[in-house]
Amino acid sequence: MTCSQKVVIPVKTGVQYRINICNCWIPAFAGMIIVRCFRLFTRPSIMRCVCWIGFICGLFFLAPAIAGENGLIEVRGSEGGAVISFINGLGEVNTKADHEIVASLPSNPTTGYQWQLMKPLAERTVKLVSHVYLAPQTVLVGAGGQEIWIFRTTGPGETEIALGYIRSWEKGVPPVNSRTIRLKITP
């Protein structure tokens, strides 16, 4: 479904409720299930309340799944660039020294989760240039955006960049999602 599509939920004859699923398909889906379970409520104010309860439940309990989208890796160099997708959480990049590696990962800091480096970088082959969060262009409260990680290759060799989607205050808890960028850098 695209951003402009809506889910139409028939509640009773002649009455329909529309839920916009743009940027929040999980909460909208949760709201849709709750609405279908409570068909006996026919007053619009009660239906709106039930939809909001579903939205809030989906936001807080299912939001870590938003990071399940793959994300992208962009390689930028003097000879041009390339875009690579993560496959099963792994992105393999063959590049040269002094190129930029840009990882764009879906993120929703309102849930407490954010992407963090899981192990130190091998500074002789790659270094971190910047890390920023880009908020979504929407008015939806709690909608997720993108974390942009920019690395620069510094020398030849093979290394990995390991990123985990975690809550910083939860110690000893494995990440709910992870991405690994495997780099093979030639001179």
GUDREN-667846 format. One record per residue (C-alpha): z, x, y; residue in three letters. Coordinates in steps of 0.1 Angstrom, whole numbers, plus 5000, padded with zeros to 4 digits. Layout:
// GUDREN-667846
+------+------+-------+---------+
|   up | east | north | residuo |
+------+------+-------+---------+
|    Z |    X |     Y |     ALA |
...
+------+------+-------+---------+
// end
This chain:
// GUDREN-667846
+------+------+-------+---------+
|   up | east | north | residuo |
+------+------+-------+---------+
| 5000 | 5000 |  5000 |     MET |
| 4993 | 5012 |  5035 |     THR |
| 5015 | 5011 |  5065 |     CYS |
| 4999 | 4979 |  5079 |     SER |
| 5004 | 4959 |  5047 |     GLN |
| 5033 | 4935 |  5042 |     LYS |
| 5050 | 4921 |  5012 |     VAL |
| 5049 | 4883 |  5012 |     VAL |
| 5079 | 4867 |  4995 |     ILE |
| 5075 | 4830 |  4988 |     PRO |
| 5110 | 4814 |  4990 |     VAL |
| 5102 | 4777 |  4990 |     LYS |
| 5072 | 4756 |  4997 |     THR |
| 5059 | 4763 |  5032 |     GLY |
| 5083 | 4791 |  5040 |     VAL |
| 5075 | 4828 |  5036 |     GLN |
| 5093 | 4859 |  5046 |     TYR |
| 5074 | 4891 |  5053 |     ARG |
| 5090 | 4926 |  5049 |     ILE |
| 5071 | 4955 |  5064 |     ASN |
| 5072 | 4983 |  5038 |     ILE |
| 5060 | 5011 |  5061 |     CYS |
| 5082 | 5042 |  5058 |     ASN |
| 5109 | 5024 |  5038 |     CYS |
| 5094 | 5010 |  5006 |     TRP |
| 5126 | 5015 |  4986 |     ILE |
| 5149 | 4995 |  5009 |     PRO |
| 5122 | 4968 |  5013 |     ALA |
| 5118 | 4966 |  4975 |     PHE |
| 5156 | 4962 |  4971 |     ALA |
| 5155 | 4935 |  4998 |     GLY |
| 5127 | 4918 |  4980 |     MET |
| 5146 | 4917 |  4947 |     ILE |
| 5177 | 4903 |  4964 |     ILE |
| 5156 | 4876 |  4981 |     VAL |
| 5141 | 4866 |  4948 |     ARG |
| 5175 | 4865 |  4931 |     CYS |
| 5189 | 4842 |  4958 |     PHE |
| 5161 | 4816 |  4961 |     ARG |
| 5186 | 4789 |  4964 |     LEU |
| 5193 | 4800 |  5000 |     PHE |
| 5167 | 4782 |  5021 |     THR |
| 5180 | 4786 |  5057 |     ARG |
| 5162 | 4814 |  5076 |     PRO |
| 5194 | 4829 |  5090 |     SER |
| 5209 | 4833 |  5054 |     ILE |
| 5176 | 4848 |  5042 |     MET |
| 5176 | 4873 |  5070 |     ARG |
| 5211 | 4882 |  5062 |     CYS |
| 5202 | 4887 |  5025 |     VAL |
| 5172 | 4908 |  5035 |     CYS |
| 5193 | 4931 |  5057 |     TRP |
| 5219 | 4935 |  5029 |     ILE |
| 5191 | 4945 |  5005 |     GLY |
| 5177 | 4969 |  5031 |     PHE |
| 5211 | 4985 |  5038 |     ILE |
| 5219 | 4988 |  5000 |     CYS |
| 5185 | 5004 |  4994 |     GLY |
| 5190 | 5028 |  5024 |     LEU |
| 5223 | 5041 |  5012 |     PHE |
| 5220 | 5041 |  4975 |     PHE |
| 5183 | 5048 |  4969 |     LEU |
| 5174 | 5069 |  5000 |     ALA |
| 5176 | 5103 |  4982 |     PRO |
| 5145 | 5092 |  4963 |     ALA |
| 5126 | 5094 |  4996 |     ILE |
| 5125 | 5131 |  4991 |     ALA |
| 5106 | 5125 |  4958 |     GLY |
| 5073 | 5127 |  4977 |     GLU |
| 5057 | 5160 |  4970 |     ASN |
| 5053 | 5176 |  5004 |     GLY |
| 5026 | 5202 |  5013 |     LEU |
| 5022 | 5239 |  5017 |     ILE |
| 4998 | 5252 |  5044 |     GLU |
| 4986 | 5288 |  5044 |     VAL |
| 4975 | 5301 |  5078 |     ARG |
| 4958 | 5334 |  5082 |     GLY |
| 4931 | 5353 |  5102 |     SER |
| 4904 | 5343 |  5077 |     GLU |
| 4913 | 5306 |  5078 |     GLY |
| 4937 | 5284 |  5060 |     GLY |
| 4943 | 5263 |  5029 |     ALA |
| 4965 | 5233 |  5020 |     VAL |
| 4983 | 5233 |  4986 |     ILE |
| 5003 | 5204 |  4970 |     SER |
| 5034 | 5208 |  4951 |     PHE |
| 5029 | 5200 |  4914 |     ILE |
| 5062 | 5191 |  4895 |     ASN |
| 5081 | 5208 |  4924 |     GLY |
| 5061 | 5240 |  4922 |     LEU |
| 5036 | 5253 |  4947 |     GLY |
| 5017 | 5285 |  4938 |     GLU |
| 5002 | 5305 |  4967 |     VAL |
| 4980 | 5336 |  4965 |     ASN |
| 4978 | 5351 |  5000 |     THR |
| 4977 | 5383 |  5020 |     LYS |
| 5003 | 5401 |  5041 |     ALA |
| 5009 | 5388 |  5076 |     ASP |
| 5000 | 5352 |  5069 |     HIS |
| 5021 | 5321 |  5076 |     GLU |
| 5033 | 5298 |  5049 |     ILE |
| 5042 | 5263 |  5063 |     VAL |
| 5060 | 5239 |  5040 |     ALA |
| 5062 | 5203 |  5051 |     SER |
| 5088 | 5183 |  5031 |     LEU |
| 5099 | 5147 |  5034 |     PRO |
| 5135 | 5144 |  5047 |     SER |
| 5160 | 5119 |  5058 |     ASN |
| 5190 | 5134 |  5075 |     PRO |
| 5206 | 5100 |  5081 |     THR |
| 5215 | 5101 |  5043 |     THR |
| 5232 | 5135 |  5047 |     GLY |
| 5206 | 5153 |  5027 |     TYR |
| 5185 | 5182 |  5040 |     GLN |
| 5164 | 5210 |  5026 |     TRP |
| 5182 | 5243 |  5023 |     GLN |
| 5172 | 5277 |  5009 |     LEU |
| 5188 | 5280 |  4975 |     MET |
| 5186 | 5318 |  4973 |     LYS |
| 5181 | 5346 |  4998 |     PRO |
| 5145 | 5356 |  5006 |     LEU |
| 5131 | 5390 |  4995 |     ALA |
| 5127 | 5403 |  5031 |     GLU |
| 5102 | 5430 |  5020 |     ARG |
| 5077 | 5403 |  5011 |     THR |
| 5085 | 5372 |  5031 |     VAL |
| 5108 | 5362 |  5060 |     LYS |
| 5118 | 5329 |  5076 |     LEU |
| 5102 | 5323 |  5110 |     VAL |
| 5115 | 5288 |  5118 |     SER |
| 5129 | 5256 |  5104 |     HIS |
| 5127 | 5222 |  5123 |     VAL |
| 5130 | 5185 |  5116 |     TYR |
| 5103 | 5162 |  5129 |     LEU |
| 5115 | 5126 |  5134 |     ALA |
| 5092 | 5098 |  5124 |     PRO |
| 5071 | 5080 |  5150 |     GLN |
| 5087 | 5046 |  5143 |     THR |
| 5114 | 5024 |  5157 |     VAL |
| 5130 | 5018 |  5122 |     LEU |
| 5166 | 5030 |  5121 |     VAL |
| 5172 | 5054 |  5092 |     GLY |
| 5135 | 5062 |  5086 |     ALA |
| 5128 | 5096 |  5072 |     GLY |
| 5107 | 5123 |  5088 |     GLY |
| 5095 | 5158 |  5078 |     GLN |
| 5113 | 5192 |  5077 |     GLU |
| 5089 | 5220 |  5085 |     ILE |
| 5097 | 5254 |  5071 |     TRP |
| 5076 | 5283 |  5084 |     ILE |
| 5076 | 5317 |  5066 |     PHE |
| 5056 | 5349 |  5073 |     ARG |
| 5045 | 5372 |  5045 |     THR |
| 5055 | 5408 |  5054 |     THR |
| 5042 | 5429 |  5026 |     GLY |
| 5026 | 5429 |  4991 |     PRO |
| 5045 | 5417 |  4960 |     GLY |
| 5056 | 5386 |  4942 |     GLU |
| 5085 | 5364 |  4951 |     THR |
| 5097 | 5328 |  4952 |     GLU |
| 5110 | 5306 |  4979 |     ILE |
| 5135 | 5281 |  4964 |     ALA |
| 5144 | 5250 |  4985 |     LEU |
| 5169 | 5223 |  4975 |     GLY |
| 5175 | 5188 |  4989 |     TYR |
| 5213 | 5187 |  4992 |     ILE |
| 5243 | 5176 |  5012 |     ARG |
| 5259 | 5207 |  5027 |     SER |
| 5294 | 5194 |  5022 |     TRP |
| 5290 | 5188 |  4985 |     GLU |
| 5299 | 5221 |  4969 |     LYS |
| 5289 | 5227 |  4933 |     GLY |
| 5266 | 5197 |  4931 |     VAL |
| 5230 | 5204 |  4921 |     PRO |
| 5202 | 5194 |  4945 |     PRO |
| 5188 | 5159 |  4941 |     VAL |
| 5154 | 5174 |  4945 |     ASN |
| 5139 | 5209 |  4946 |     SER |
| 5107 | 5227 |  4956 |     ARG |
| 5097 | 5263 |  4947 |     THR |
| 5069 | 5282 |  4964 |     ILE |
| 5057 | 5310 |  4942 |     ARG |
| 5041 | 5337 |  4963 |     LEU |
| 5017 | 5364 |  4951 |     LYS |
| 5010 | 5386 |  4982 |     ILE |
| 4982 | 5412 |  4983 |     THR |
| 4978 | 5439 |  5010 |     PRO |
+------+------+-------+---------+
// end
